[in-house]
Amino acid sequence: MPSVPDISGPYRFYFYSFDCNEPKHVHVERDRSNCKFWLEPLVLAWNHGFAPHELNQIRGSIKTHKRRISDAWDEHCDQA
């Protein structure tokens, strides 16, 4: 599970290698909560445990770092 580097905060942004055949997306976790966001368009795919206000924070962080996340996806999936 490669993590997207250099995104500060309490959340970990990551991918699964077996997801490379899906459209671009990112998984996010903190403690026992996790979710998945599609990147184009930026939409929540599913959520397990995050409160709505946290999902808004996560969405904002993804918007801010969307280029970095997309580049990390491309780099990882091109090698997978």
PyMOL commands that set and color helices and strands:
alter all, ss='L'
color gray80, all
select helices_A, chain A and resi 17-19+52-64+66-79
alter helices_A, ss='H'
color red, helices_A
select strands_A, chain A and resi 12-14+25-30+33-39+42-48
alter strands_A, ss='S'
color yellow, strands_A
deselect
rebuild
show_as cartoon
